[in-house]
């Protein structure tokens, strides 16, 4: 059982926009997933594909692909296209979500595995591909969801994420954009923004456990 609390909205998110003709969407997923895997933040198990039709929008069908071959294998893209719903021959990939696990490190230095530690989504359009990485746990923030600081947990995890995000930027050769703020936090650079000192009460940040 997980020992981490997970927020329903992002604690932080990061975006990149890649010209579609330079890197096919499956190649983009593979390259970004490889960077995250090197930092033990994302071990890919499968991908889930949302299908749309141009002019109609979402058709309400998802397919899951887990062929048991490396993401970098050219056959992976073939599996994705073969998973298109047969009743919708004109459907196209709206976005791809990864199903994964990752390693986080607790205050005592123990390595723990967590489902969907880091979310990776790729949304292809005809002209560009949007890549988004998001996180939903408080281990990346200086303060936990209850508002208490946890520097040991932060120090074991946040720098790993920041290093991976910086490497993703270099891999995609695209500028990193920060996602929008939520009740649980917002990204700033490659990190989660700390609250301003004047927003602290007796040294504590806002308690956001009421919405978990």
N, C-alpha and C positions, 0 to 999 in steps of 0.2 A: 504494500500500500504506500502511496506517495506521502511524504512528510511535508510537502510544499503546498502552500495555499496558492490557488490560481485565480487571477482576476478575470472577469468576463470580458473586459476591454484591455487594450494594450497598456502595458507600463511604458513602453517605448517602441518606436518603429522607424525603419529606415527605408528609403526608396531610391531606385536607380531606373533610368530610362535608357534603353539600348536600341540602336537602330536595327530593325528586324532583318534587313538583308545581310547584315554582318554576322549575326549569330542566330541560328535557328533556336526556337524556344527550348527544345529538349537539351541542346548543347548548353544553353544558359543555365538551366536547372542543374545539369551535371557539374558544370564548373563551379557554381556557387556552393552546391552541396559538398563538393570535394574540399573547398576551403573550410567550410564549417566542420566537416568531418575531421580534418587535420587538427583542429582545435578541440575535438571531442565534444562539440556542441550539437551535432546532428549526425546520427547514423540512419541512413535512409533505408526504409523497409518497403515502401510502396508510394505510388502517387495516385491522387484522386483528381479526376478531370471533370470540369463542368462544361457542358456543351450548350452552345447557343446557335441560333439561326439568324443570319443577317436580315434585318427588316422586321424580325419577330421578337428578338431578345431571347431570354432564357426559355428553354423547353422543359426544365425541371428534371433533367436526367444527368446523373453523375455516373462515371465508370471508374473502377479501381484497377490499376495495373501493377502487378508484382511478378514479372516473368522470371525472376531469379537470375538475371544476368546484370552485369555492371551497367550503370547509367550511361557510361561512355561508349557502350557497344552500339554501333549504328542500327542494330535490330530493335533497340528500345523505341526509337521513333516510329518504327513500323508497327510495333505492338500498340502504341498510342493511337495511331490512325485506324488500326484494325478494331479498336474498342469503340469506335463511333457507333451510336445506336442505329441499328439497321433500318428502323422506321423513319429515320431522319437523315437521308443521304447527303443533304446539304449542310448538315451541322458542322460547326467549327469549334475549336478549343477556345473557350472563354477565359478560363484560368486553370492553373495546375497547382494543387496543394500537396505538400509532402507529408507523408506519415513517417514519423521518426522517433527516436529516443536520443537523449543526450546525457552527458555527465556533468553534474554540479558537485561542488565540494562544500561540506558543512563546516561549522566553526571549529571542529576538532581536527579537520583535515581529512575526514573520511569522504571517499568518492562514492557518489550515489547516482543511480540511473533514474531518469525521469522521462515519461512519455510527453512528447511535444514540448520539450524544453525550449526549443527555438522553432518558430514557424517560418517556413519559406513558401512564398506564393509567387508564381510567374503568370502574368496576364498578357498574352500576345495580341497585338493589333496588326493590321496590315503594314503599318509604317514603323512601329516601335514596340518594344517589349518592356513592360513594367515589371520590375523585380521588387518584392517587398520582403523584408525580414522583420519579424515582430517578436516581442517577448511579453509574457503575462505573469511572471513571478517577481517577487520583491528581492531576490538575491542579487539583482543587478543594480539595486538602489542603495544609497547610503543608509536609508531608513527603511525598516520593514513596514508591512501594512498597518501595524498597530501604532506606528509613529516613533518607535525606538530605533536608535542607531545600532547597526550590527557590523562594525568595521571588519571583523574577521571573515564573515561570510562575503561581504562586499569585496574585500581584497583578494579572495580566492577565485572570484567569478567574474566580476565586472571587467578587469583588465583583459581577461581571455576573450570576452565578447568584443571589446573595443579593438583588440588586435585583429580578430577575425573580420570585423566590419571594414577596417582599414584595408585589409588584404582583398576583400571583395571589391572595394572601390578600384583598386589597382587591376584586378582581374577583369572587371567589366569595362575599364577605361571610361568610366562615367562618374560624374560628380554625385556625391551622396546628398540626398535631401532628407531632412527630418520629417517624420509624420506628425499628425495633429495630436494635440494634448488630449488626454482623457482624465477621468476622475482619479485614475491611479498613477498618472505620471506622464512625462513627455521626454523625448530624446533631445539631446543637445550635443552636436558633434557626434562622436561615437559612443557617448555615455548617456546615462539617465540624469537629467538635470536635478540638482539639489534644490530644495526650497530656499527662498531667501531667508536670512537670519531673522528678519522682523516678523516672519510668518511662523516662527517656532514659539511654542508656549512651554515655558519651563524646560527648554531644551528638547522638546518633543515635536515631531512633525505631525501633520494631520493624520488622524486615525481613519483609515478607509475600509476597515473590516466590516462596516455596516452594509456594504454593497457586494461583498464576496459571496 
